Amino acid sequence: MAAEKTKPVDVAVGILMQPNGDVLLGQRPPGKPYPGYWEFPGGKVEVEESILEALKREFMEELGIEVLSAQPWCCVEHVYPHAHVRLHFYISREWRGEPQSLEGQAFAWQGSLGVEPLLPATIPLIEWLDRLRYPSA
Ligand SMILES: Nc1nc2c([nH]c(=O)n2[C@@H]2O[C@H](COP(=O)(O)OP(=O)(O)OP(=O)(O)O)[C@@H](O)[C@H]2O)c(=O)[nH]1
């Protein structure tokens, strides 16, 4: 069945934002669709799990970070050849712990220049995000 005719899969995505505006990105590992592309950490929401619960679980599993609070920011739907996803982006400024690469992926704190390539569904968000994190620019 073509991906666009399927029901979207909900994905919880977290943007950890430091006081200077830097945000945390992770790199997709080999063996997954879009290997080597950069993304905000997160993953699919499981059955009977809220988006915030999924976000907290994914951050703990992937990075060993305890997200203490996060606010919904925006929701983007995208149809890839491999999946139809509905991405729920949350912004967190309050977490505990330093990121560790628990699943072998690279990660980086990024300022305005950023890393490339980014996942296609994530690219339009960067401009909106820059307006939020650098309001006087
Ligand atoms: N975490 C994350 N996922 C994103 C972003 N942008 C984006 O399009 N996605 C898509 O959302 C889905 C994330 O789910 P996932 O991480 O559990 O799935 P996956 O494809 O990596 O692997 P899996 O199906 O083996 O679990 C992927 O289809 C990914 O392409 C982003 O910024 N962060």
The ligand as a Gaussian input file, in Angstrom:
#p B3LYP/6-31G(d) Opt

LIG

0 1
 N       13.314000      11.390000      15.867000
 C       13.033000      12.049000      14.761000
 N       12.351000      11.441000      13.750000
 C       12.111000      12.164000      12.649000
 C       12.515000      13.537000      12.537000
 N       12.138000      14.011000      11.319000
 C       11.533000      12.979000      10.672000
 O       11.068000      13.012000       9.550000
 N       11.499000      11.835000      11.488000
 C       10.922000      10.528000      11.103000
 O       10.151000      10.003000      12.161000
 C       10.358000       8.592000      12.294000
 C       11.008000       8.322000      13.642000
 O       10.709000       7.083000      14.121000
 P       11.826000       6.071000      14.662000
 O       13.091000       6.798000      14.942000
 O       11.214000       5.274000      15.752000
 O       11.924000       5.153000      13.421000
 P       13.135000       4.707000      12.532000
 O       12.771000       4.871000      11.092000
 O       14.365000       5.443000      12.968000
 O       13.376000       3.212000      12.887000
 P       12.473000       2.004000      13.341000
 O       11.235000       2.024000      12.482000
 O       13.364000       0.849000      13.070000
 O       12.200000       2.251000      14.796000
 C       11.257000       8.149000      11.163000
 O       10.469000       7.736000      10.052000
 C       11.980000       9.456000      10.803000
 O       12.323000       9.468000       9.435000
 C       13.229000      14.163000      13.602000
 O       13.651000      15.334000      13.591000
 N       13.449000      13.360000      14.689000

